């Protein structure tokens, strides 16, 4: 029987989804950190502007678009020192046949990803 993905595997999947989105938008990666609880996940350049991107994997019933405002304010203050823009990228992950169930190894998954949310 296939097992559920670990927290790190869910995080890595979310990182891949967001990373592909950033690449498709022309971001150039300066730094990538895929360790849990280490922020930001992506430090990237686009149009000579620096961007910090925080990635979080969530699952039902959590809302992929809801972030921790205290954490994001802390990251934004850090980013401001570098004149960087701050973004939150939440990725909701669920099982392929039922979003309310957790994704499992080697099975299809469903996702809710609405792109980058700028923190201003």
N, C-alpha and C positions, 0 to 999 in steps of 0.2 A: 504494500500500500504506500502511495506517495505521501510524503510528510509535508507539513506546513513549512513555509519559508521562515528562516530566523529573522530577527530584527535587522541584523546586518545585511542579509540577502534582500530583504524588502527595501532597505536604504539604498543598496547598490542598484537595484532595479529602478527605483525612483531617480537616482543619479544618472543612469543611462538615458532615461526618458527626457529629463531636463537637459542633459548634455547634448543630445541630438537636436533638441529644439534650439538651444543656443547656437550650435554650429550652423543650423539652417538659417538663422538670422544674421550670420556673419560675425559672431563673437569670436575673439581669439583668446584662448585660455592661457593665463599666466600662472595659475595655480589651481590644482584640484585636490580636494581633501575628502576622501570617502570614509574616514573614520567617524563612527557615531559620536555625537556630542562635541564635535570639533567644527567650529564655524569660522568663516563661511565655507561652503562646499566648493564654490567656484569663485575665483578672482579672474575677471576677464576684461578685455579691452574691446570697445566698439566705437568707431568714429573718434578715436583718441581719448575717449572717456573711460574711466575705470569703473567697474561694476562689481559689487559683492552680491552673490546669490546664495540664499539660504534654502536648502532642499529638505523637505520633510515628507516621509512616507506615512500615510494614514490608512486606516481601514474603517469599514462600516462599524458603528454609526457616526464616527468622527467626520466632520466636514473638512474636506481637503483644502478649502480656501480660508479656513480659520487658523490664525497663527497666535502665538504668545506675544502680546504687545510689549511686555517688559523685556523679553529676550530681543525682540526686533529693535526696540529703542536702544538697547545696549549695543547691538551690532551697528545700528545707524550712527551712533556717536563715534564708534571706532572708524567706520567708513568715512565719516566727515573729516577726520584727521588726514585722510588721503584724498580728499575731494572726490570720493567715490559715491556712486549711486547704489542704493540698497534695494534688493528685491527678495520677495518671498516666493518660492515655488513649491506649492503643496501638491502631492500626487496621491490620490486615493486609489488603493489597490484592493481588488477582490477576486474571487474565483471566477473563472470564465463563464460558468453556467449560472452563477448566483453571486452577485456583488456583495451580498450580506455575509458570505462565507469567506474565510481567509484563502489567499492564493496558495497553491500547492506546487511543490517541485515538479517540473516536467509536465505541467498542465497549463492550458490556456488561462489567461487572466483578463480581467476587465480593469479599466482605469478611468479615473476622473482627473483630468489635468486641464486647467484653464489658463495656462501660461504664467508669465511673470506678473506679480503684483508689486508695483513700486511702493516703497515705504518712504513717505515724505514727512 
